[in-house]
Amino acid sequence: MLSNIEGATASEAVEQLFETLRKAEIGENGGAPFNLLSGNAVSTEALREDIAVETSAAEKRLIIDNFPSEKNNFLIVPKVMDE
């Protein structure tokens, strides 16, 4: 599919990646022989409860003063993901 992109040229790094994938060991049912997510996922049981805590006026002012954007007395959080 990549080779069908107009103006695309061969890349040694991409070719090495595909060669590595071709050599990959396949486990039962076509999956990897190990858990790919081990160490990369967090169980919901390991998450702390989301609790609001009171903070000093000085700490609140420090947060507000250093926040990137504010509108109508609300702190505007930049969009992280776009669907």
N, C-alpha and C positions, 0 to 999 in steps of 0.2 A: 504494500500500500504506500509506504514512504517513497518508493521509487517512482510512483506515479505523480508525485508533486512536481509541477512544472518548475524547472530551474534547480531542482534538488541535485546535490552531488553526493557521492559516496562519502561516508564518514568512517574512519577507522574505529573510532570509539563506539559508534552504533554497530558496526560489524562485529566488534569484540563482544558487545553486549548480547547480540543475537547468538553468537557462537557459544557464549556461556550458558544462555538459555537452552540451546540445543543439547548441551552436555548435562543439564540438570537432571538429577535423579528424581524419578517419579514414584510416588508411593501408591498405596491402595486407592482404588477408585479414581486414579488420575491425579490425586493430590500430592502435595509435598510429603516426604516421609517424616516431617516434624511439624510442630505447631508454629506457623509463621508469625502469629500474634504474641507468642510468649515473650513477656518482658515489654511489649509495646502497648498493652491494653490494661486498663484499670477496672477492677470489679466494682460494681456499684456499691457493694458492701464496704469497700475501702474508702469511700468518699465521706467527708465530714458533713455534719448537718449544717445547713446554711442558716446561720443565726445572726441577726442584726445586733451589733453591740454599740453602746454609747461611746462617744469619743469627745475629747476636749474641743472647745471652740477654736483654739489655736491650730489643732490638727485639721479640723474641718476647713479653716481658712487656707491652710497650706495646700490641701487637696484642691480646693476651688481655684486658688491662684495659679496652680500648675496644670489645671485641666485644659486640654486644647481648645474646647469650644463650649459656649454656654448660650442658651436661648430661653427667654421667659423664666428665668430662675431655675432652669433645669440644665444639668450637665449633658452635653451631646456626646455620645459614644460613637466613634467612627465605625462604619460598616466593615466587618471583617470578611464576611462571605457573601457571595452573590449567586443566586440560583439561576 
